[in-house]
Amino acid sequence: MLHVRGRVLVGPDEVVDELWVVGGRISFTPPADRSDVQTLEGWVLPGLVDAHCHVGLGPHGEVPREEAEQQALTDRDHGTLLIRDAGQPGDTRWVDEREDLPKIIRAGRHIARTRRYIRNFAHEVEEDELARHVRLEAHRGDGWVKLVGDWIDRDVGDLAPSWSRAAVADAIAAAHEEGVRVTAHCFGEESLRDLAAAGIDCIEHATGLQEDSIDTFAAQGIAIVPTLVNIAQFPDLAAPAKEKFPGYHRHMLDLHERRYATVGAAHEAGVPIYVGTDAGGSLPHGLVAREMVELTKAGLTNGEVVAAATWAAREWLGRPGLVEGEDADLVVYASDPLADVTVVADPLGVVLRGRVVA
């Protein structure tokens, strides 16, 4: 039995003094028998959400299980207890059998245009196969499908949409018929307009948002997961292309330069924003706290950033927070994260499925 006391942040406007964990589940009613109780005390949040993370992915594709396990443990120890895995080639269903590892919501494997994405990451298909692959991945994920909306087109020498507007419209319609939502990797401007017109649910990175597309995203409620810790890598990502593809190089530097202004404008317009790191691939795991700080640089308040990593993110993904009778997935801090979001980097205690795991 676990007694958690202090300031329990049940929601953005709801704070209680304590909760109990009995049989791994949350109770706000003190139990009659308190003979064997462990106590944690501090400021308490629901387990953090990394809404763009890749457990089981490395720079060259799928990694061995032992490495994937360490990735998941690193996220967990930094307070991330719910992950939306935004595409990868491997099978991580074995994680679901581990009580000590974070919960994962999968988007299946990325679906990209042939030779238009990172090697060994995605299904690489042409437009006539796109909708069929979307239907297949709809049954391999956990309610999400991931498209690669744009990438460098070497014939153009710059970022360009992977698919025609008609093809993405058919693909997104197919996903919705299968009962799943669709997200897409997008760096540039044009692909965002096409995907919004097709009724997409979410965009990853979204560096190409401009005034017109921001208005569309806000009107349609299309969410973005900016992954600013990843966007910080744009200069290094583009550097090898400087001589051969100067237009692409300049474009990527411009997207990088205006990244905070882009996210800030989207936020001001009312576009839903969630915390995601893009860990896996080229980035290490355990970066949620850094991403939260990055979002404050774009103009989100501490409270808005905490919500984007906890209550709001869990509601968006259909997963409970600190709710009576639900799994006790929570993180305890020494001071108030709403006053200073940097405290999220140093949890006092991590509780997953009612057990103190870190």
Secondary structure, DSSP 8 states (H G I E B T S, - for coil): -EEEEEEEEEETTEEEEEEEEETTEEESS--S--SS-EEEEEEEEE-EEEEEE-TTEETTEE--HHHHHHHHHHHHHTTEEEEEE---SS--GGGGG-TTS-EEEE--S-EEETTSS-TTTSEEE-HHHHHHHHHHHHTTSSSEEEEE-EEEETTTTEEEESS-HHHHHHHHHHHHHTT-EEEEEE-SSHHHHHHHHTT-SEEEE-TT--HHHHHHHHHHT-EEE--HHHHTTHHHHHGGGTTT-HHHHHHHHHHHHTHHHHHHHHHHHT--B-----BBTTB-S--HHHHHHHHHHTT--HHHHHHHHTHHHHHHHT---S-TTSB--EEEESS-TTT-GGGGGS-SEEEETTEE--
